[in-house]
Amino acid sequence: MHTLVSAAVGPTAEIIAAIGDEQLDAPTPCREYDVHALLEHLSYWRPSLVGAARKQLVEPGSSDATLDELVDAWSEPDAWAGTTRMGGPMEMPASLVGEMVLGELVVHGWDVARATGQPVTWDDAVLKVVHQGLGATAKQGREMDLYGPEVLVAADAPLLDRILGLTGRDPRWPA
């Protein structure tokens, strides 16, 4: 598990690096965010996610944690063990938070790629873990209004499409 964050960050970082200033106000499949706001969302939570890997309580938005720091923190096998907190007092299984990190990178990476007309792919190992994690938590995520209603996709659709459907995204969303 500890190598997966690096595999998830790579494509997402490439997408982010290729965004032009003229694309920052483009709408994304994540309805409440345009490209700029979605990038801000990812940056805001990054310090807490780095802290969670290190078993430290870190407020979201409290630093300018980088994607490299996120990779370094979640590359440690201990990051995935035991329990941790993500910007608040509630303890959660560290493996669940790690899966959330992967999901954020893949799903929001896809959101930004789609909004800016960029192709993107992730390693199958990353997608399998994200799909498995979302399969177990998507219903609760919808109840908490974190995801829209499930978008039905074929059972034999590409794994990324099935992930997107679980989060209420239409894999055919037009930019």
Phi and psi in degrees as GROMACS dihedral restraints (atoms count N, CA, C in turn):
[ dihedral_restraints ]
;  ai    aj    ak    al  type     phi  dphi    fc
    3     4     5     6     1   -68.0    20    10
    4     5     6     7     1    -9.7    20    10
    6     7     8     9     1   -96.3    20    10
    7     8     9    10     1    -8.2    20    10
    9    10    11    12     1   -73.3    20    10
   10    11    12    13     1   -32.3    20    10
   12    13    14    15     1   -63.9    20    10
   13    14    15    16     1   -40.5    20    10
   15    16    17    18     1   -59.8    20    10
   16    17    18    19     1   -42.8    20    10
   18    19    20    21     1   -66.6    20    10
   19    20    21    22     1   -30.4    20    10
   21    22    23    24     1   -80.3    20    10
   22    23    24    25     1   -35.7    20    10
   24    25    26    27     1   -68.1    20    10
   25    26    27    28     1   -39.0    20    10
   27    28    29    30     1   -48.7    20    10
   28    29    30    31     1   -61.0    20    10
   30    31    32    33     1   -62.4    20    10
   31    32    33    34     1   -36.7    20    10
   33    34    35    36     1   -66.0    20    10
   34    35    36    37     1   -42.4    20    10
   36    37    38    39     1   -63.2    20    10
   37    38    39    40     1   -39.2    20    10
   39    40    41    42     1   -62.4    20    10
   40    41    42    43     1   -41.6    20    10
   42    43    44    45     1   -61.1    20    10
   43    44    45    46     1   -49.2    20    10
   45    46    47    48     1   -61.0    20    10
   46    47    48    49     1   -42.5    20    10
   48    49    50    51     1   -64.2    20    10
   49    50    51    52     1   -25.9    20    10
   51    52    53    54     1   -91.3    20    10
   52    53    54    55     1     0.7    20    10
   54    55    56    57     1   -75.4    20    10
   55    56    57    58     1   130.4    20    10
   57    58    59    60     1   -90.3    20    10
   58    59    60    61     1   153.0    20    10
   60    61    62    63     1   -54.3    20    10
   61    62    63    64     1   -34.3    20    10
   63    64    65    66     1   -70.2    20    10
   64    65    66    67     1   -10.2    20    10
   66    67    68    69     1   -98.3    20    10
   67    68    69    70     1    -5.7    20    10
   69    70    71    72     1   -64.5    20    10
   70    71    72    73     1   -27.2    20    10
   72    73    74    75     1   -97.3    20    10
   73    74    75    76     1    10.4    20    10
   75    76    77    78     1   -70.0    20    10
   76    77    78    79     1   141.4    20    10
   78    79    80    81     1   -67.9    20    10
   79    80    81    82     1   155.2    20    10
   81    82    83    84     1  -122.4    20    10
   82    83    84    85     1   166.4    20    10
   84    85    86    87     1   -64.1    20    10
   85    86    87    88     1   -18.4    20    10
   87    88    89    90     1   -84.7    20    10
   88    89    90    91     1    94.6    20    10
   90    91    92    93     1   -48.1    20    10
   91    92    93    94     1   -36.8    20    10
   93    94    95    96     1   -82.5    20    10
   94    95    96    97     1    -1.7    20    10
   96    97    98    99     1  -127.2    20    10
   97    98    99   100     1   138.3    20    10
   99   100   101   102     1   -89.0    20    10
  100   101   102   103     1  -178.3    20    10
  102   103   104   105     1   -58.7    20    10
  103   104   105   106     1   -48.2    20    10
  105   106   107   108     1   -59.9    20    10
  106   107   108   109     1   -46.6    20    10
  108   109   110   111     1   -65.7    20    10
  109   110   111   112     1   -35.1    20    10
  111   112   113   114     1   -68.7    20    10
  112   113   114   115     1   -39.1    20    10
  114   115   116   117     1   -63.7    20    10
  115   116   117   118     1   -38.9    20    10
  117   118   119   120     1   -64.1    20    10
  118   119   120   121     1   -40.7    20    10
  120   121   122   123     1   -58.4    20    10
  121   122   123   124     1   -47.4    20    10
  123   124   125   126     1   -62.6    20    10
  124   125   126   127     1   -41.3    20    10
  126   127   128   129     1   -67.8    20    10
  127   128   129   130     1   -38.6    20    10
  129   130   131   132     1   -60.3    20    10
  130   131   132   133     1   -43.5    20    10
  132   133   134   135     1   -84.8    20    10
  133   134   135   136     1   -16.0    20    10
  135   136   137   138     1   -56.5    20    10
  136   137   138   139     1   -44.4    20    10
  138   139   140   141     1   -58.6    20    10
  139   140   141   142     1   -40.8    20    10
  141   142   143   144     1   -65.9    20    10
  142   143   144   145     1   -36.4    20    10
  144   145   146   147     1   -71.9    20    10
  145   146   147   148     1   -36.7    20    10
  147   148   149   150     1   -65.0    20    10
  148   149   150   151     1   -46.2    20    10
  150   151   152   153     1   -60.1    20    10
  151   152   153   154     1   -39.7    20    10
  153   154   155   156     1   -61.2    20    10
  154   155   156   157     1   -39.9    20    10
  156   157   158   159     1   -63.8    20    10
  157   158   159   160     1   -33.6    20    10
  159   160   161   162     1   -92.2    20    10
  160   161   162   163     1     5.4    20    10
  162   163   164   165     1    62.1    20    10
  163   164   165   166     1    35.7    20    10
  165   166   167   168     1  -118.1    20    10
  166   167   168   169     1   139.8    20    10
  168   169   170   171     1   -83.2    20    10
  169   170   171   172     1   111.2    20    10
  171   172   173   174     1  -123.9    20    10
  172   173   174   175     1   129.3    20    10
  174   175   176   177     1   -66.0    20    10
  175   176   177   178     1   140.7    20    10
  177   178   179   180     1   -63.2    20    10
  178   179   180   181     1   145.7    20    10
  180   181   182   183     1    72.5    20    10
  181   182   183   184     1     8.6    20    10
  183   184   185   186     1   -85.1    20    10
  184   185   186   187     1    -6.9    20    10
  186   187   188   189     1  -156.6    20    10
  187   188   189   190     1   177.6    20    10
  189   190   191   192     1  -103.5    20    10
  190   191   192   193     1    56.9    20    10
  192   193   194   195     1   -58.7    20    10
  193   194   195   196     1   138.5    20    10
  195   196   197   198     1   -95.9    20    10
  196   197   198   199     1   167.1    20    10
  198   199   200   201     1   -63.3    20    10
  199   200   201   202     1   -34.8    20    10
  201   202   203   204     1   -62.7    20    10
  202   203   204   205     1   -39.3    20    10
  204   205   206   207     1   -65.3    20    10
  205   206   207   208     1   -37.9    20    10
  207   208   209   210     1   -62.0    20    10
  208   209   210   211     1   -45.8    20    10
  210   211   212   213     1   -62.0    20    10
  211   212   213   214     1   -48.6    20    10
  213   214   215   216     1   -57.5    20    10
  214   215   216   217     1   -46.1    20    10
  216   217   218   219     1   -63.9    20    10
  217   218   219   220     1   -45.7    20    10
  219   220   221   222     1   -85.1    20    10
  220   221   222   223     1    -2.3    20    10
  222   223   224   225     1   -82.3    20    10
  223   224   225   226     1   -11.8    20    10
  225   226   227   228     1   -80.3    20    10
  226   227   228   229     1   125.9    20    10
  228   229   230   231     1   -54.4    20    10
  229   230   231   232     1   -34.5    20    10
  231   232   233   234     1   -64.7    20    10
  232   233   234   235     1   -21.9    20    10
  234   235   236   237     1   -59.7    20    10
  235   236   237   238     1   -31.7    20    10
  237   238   239   240     1   -90.7    20    10
  238   239   240   241     1    -1.9    20    10
  240   241   242   243     1  -102.6    20    10
  241   242   243   244     1   150.8    20    10
  243   244   245   246     1    72.1    20    10
  244   245   246   247     1  -147.2    20    10
  246   247   248   249     1  -120.2    20    10
  247   248   249   250     1   163.6    20    10
  249   250   251   252     1  -155.6    20    10
  250   251   252   253     1   176.9    20    10
  252   253   254   255     1  -126.1    20    10
  253   254   255   256     1   151.4    20    10
  255   256   257   258     1  -122.7    20    10
  256   257   258   259     1    78.5    20    10
  258   259   260   261     1    77.5    20    10
  259   260   261   262     1     6.0    20    10
  261   262   263   264     1  -152.9    20    10
  262   263   264   265     1   177.5    20    10
  264   265   266   267     1   -76.8    20    10
  265   266   267   268     1   -16.1    20    10
  267   268   269   270     1   -73.3    20    10
  268   269   270   271     1   125.6    20    10
  270   271   272   273     1   -83.7    20    10
  271   272   273   274     1   142.7    20    10
  273   274   275   276     1  -136.8    20    10
  274   275   276   277     1   158.6    20    10
  276   277   278   279     1   -59.7    20    10
  277   278   279   280     1   132.2    20    10
  279   280   281   282     1   -60.2    20    10
  280   281   282   283     1   -35.3    20    10
  282   283   284   285     1   -63.2    20    10
  283   284   285   286     1   -34.7    20    10
  285   286   287   288     1   -65.7    20    10
  286   287   288   289     1   -43.2    20    10
  288   289   290   291     1   -64.3    20    10
  289   290   291   292     1   -40.9    20    10
  291   292   293   294     1   -59.9    20    10
  292   293   294   295     1   -40.7    20    10
  294   295   296   297     1   -64.9    20    10
  295   296   297   298     1   -36.4    20    10
  297   298   299   300     1   -63.9    20    10
  298   299   300   301     1   -40.2    20    10
  300   301   302   303     1   -58.4    20    10
  301   302   303   304     1   -49.3    20    10
  303   304   305   306     1   -59.5    20    10
  304   305   306   307     1   -44.1    20    10
  306   307   308   309     1   -62.0    20    10
  307   308   309   310     1   -42.7    20    10
  309   310   311   312     1   -60.9    20    10
  310   311   312   313     1   -45.0    20    10
  312   313   314   315     1   -64.5    20    10
  313   314   315   316     1   -42.9    20    10
  315   316   317   318     1   -74.1    20    10
  316   317   318   319     1   -53.0    20    10
  318   319   320   321     1   -68.4    20    10
  319   320   321   322     1   -48.3    20    10
  321   322   323   324     1   -73.1    20    10
  322   323   324   325     1   -29.0    20    10
  324   325   326   327     1   -61.6    20    10
  325   326   327   328     1   -42.8    20    10
  327   328   329   330     1   -64.5    20    10
  328   329   330   331     1   -41.8    20    10
  330   331   332   333     1   -53.8    20    10
  331   332   333   334     1   -49.5    20    10
  333   334   335   336     1   -69.4    20    10
  334   335   336   337     1   -40.8    20    10
  336   337   338   339     1   -60.4    20    10
  337   338   339   340     1   -45.9    20    10
  339   340   341   342     1   -64.0    20    10
  340   341   342   343     1   -43.0    20    10
  342   343   344   345     1   -65.4    20    10
  343   344   345   346     1   -28.0    20    10
  345   346   347   348     1  -107.2    20    10
  346   347   348   349     1     9.2    20    10
  348   349   350   351     1    70.6    20    10
  349   350   351   352     1    30.5    20    10
  351   352   353   354     1  -104.8    20    10
  352   353   354   355     1   139.9    20    10
  354   355   356   357     1   -76.1    20    10
  355   356   357   358     1   152.9    20    10
  357   358   359   360     1  -154.5    20    10
  358   359   360   361     1   144.9    20    10
  360   361   362   363     1  -142.9    20    10
  361   362   363   364     1   151.4    20    10
  363   364   365   366     1  -123.4    20    10
  364   365   366   367     1   158.3    20    10
  366   367   368   369     1   -58.7    20    10
  367   368   369   370     1   141.0    20    10
  369   370   371   372     1   -58.7    20    10
  370   371   372   373     1   -34.3    20    10
  372   373   374   375     1   -62.3    20    10
  373   374   375   376     1   -39.6    20    10
  375   376   377   378     1   -64.4    20    10
  376   377   378   379     1   -49.0    20    10
  378   379   380   381     1   -62.3    20    10
  379   380   381   382     1   -36.9    20    10
  381   382   383   384     1   -63.1    20    10
  382   383   384   385     1   -43.1    20    10
  384   385   386   387     1   -67.4    20    10
  385   386   387   388     1   -42.4    20    10
  387   388   389   390     1   -62.2    20    10
  388   389   390   391     1   -45.3    20    10
  390   391   392   393     1   -62.4    20    10
  391   392   393   394     1   -44.6    20    10
  393   394   395   396     1   -61.4    20    10
  394   395   396   397     1   -45.9    20    10
  396   397   398   399     1   -63.0    20    10
  397   398   399   400     1   -44.3    20    10
  399   400   401   402     1   -68.2    20    10
  400   401   402   403     1   -33.6    20    10
  402   403   404   405     1   -58.5    20    10
  403   404   405   406     1   -33.7    20    10
  405   406   407   408     1   -85.5    20    10
  406   407   408   409     1   -22.2    20    10
  408   409   410   411     1  -122.1    20    10
  409   410   411   412     1    -7.8    20    10
  411   412   413   414     1   -61.8    20    10
  412   413   414   415     1   -39.4    20    10
  414   415   416   417     1   -60.2    20    10
  415   416   417   418     1   -46.3    20    10
  417   418   419   420     1   -63.4    20    10
  418   419   420   421     1   -39.1    20    10
  420   421   422   423     1   -61.1    20    10
  421   422   423   424     1   -38.5    20    10
  423   424   425   426     1   -68.5    20    10
  424   425   426   427     1   -39.1    20    10
  426   427   428   429     1   -63.8    20    10
  427   428   429   430     1   -29.1    20    10
  429   430   431   432     1   -91.2    20    10
  430   431   432   433     1     6.9    20    10
  432   433   434   435     1    60.6    20    10
  433   434   435   436     1    27.5    20    10
  435   436   437   438     1   -81.9    20    10
  436   437   438   439     1   -26.7    20    10
  438   439   440   441     1  -128.0    20    10
  439   440   441   442     1   154.2    20    10
  441   442   443   444     1   -79.5    20    10
  442   443   444   445     1  -180.0    20    10
  444   445   446   447     1   -57.5    20    10
  445   446   447   448     1   144.6    20    10
  447   448   449   450     1   -58.3    20    10
  448   449   450   451     1   136.4    20    10
  450   451   452   453     1   -98.2    20    10
  451   452   453   454     1   118.4    20    10
  453   454   455   456     1   -72.1    20    10
  454   455   456   457     1   129.6    20    10
  456   457   458   459     1  -127.9    20    10
  457   458   459   460     1   158.6    20    10
  459   460   461   462     1   -60.8    20    10
  460   461   462   463     1   144.7    20    10
  462   463   464   465     1   -60.6    20    10
  463   464   465   466     1   -25.3    20    10
  465   466   467   468     1  -101.6    20    10
  466   467   468   469     1    13.4    20    10
  468   469   470   471     1   -66.1    20    10
  469   470   471   472     1   159.4    20    10
  471   472   473   474     1   -53.4    20    10
  472   473   474   475     1   148.2    20    10
  474   475   476   477     1   -56.7    20    10
  475   476   477   478     1   -39.8    20    10
  477   478   479   480     1   -61.2    20    10
  478   479   480   481     1   -41.3    20    10
  480   481   482   483     1   -61.9    20    10
  481   482   483   484     1   -39.7    20    10
  483   484   485   486     1   -67.3    20    10
  484   485   486   487     1   -36.7    20    10
  486   487   488   489     1   -61.8    20    10
  487   488   489   490     1   -49.0    20    10
  489   490   491   492     1   -60.4    20    10
  490   491   492   493     1   -42.8    20    10
  492   493   494   495     1   -59.5    20    10
  493   494   495   496     1   -40.8    20    10
  495   496   497   498     1   -61.3    20    10
  496   497   498   499     1   -30.5    20    10
  498   499   500   501     1   -92.3    20    10
  499   500   501   502     1     7.7    20    10
  501   502   503   504     1    84.1    20    10
  502   503   504   505     1    16.6    20    10
  504   505   506   507     1  -103.1    20    10
  505   506   507   508     1   142.3    20    10
  507   508   509   510     1   -89.6    20    10
  508   509   510   511     1   116.2    20    10
  510   511   512   513     1   -59.1    20    10
  511   512   513   514     1   -16.2    20    10
  513   514   515   516     1   -96.4    20    10
  514   515   516   517     1    12.2    20    10
  516   517   518   519     1   -51.9    20    10
  517   518   519   520     1   126.1    20    10
  519   520   521   522     1   -86.6    20    10
  520   521   522   523     1   140.0    20    10
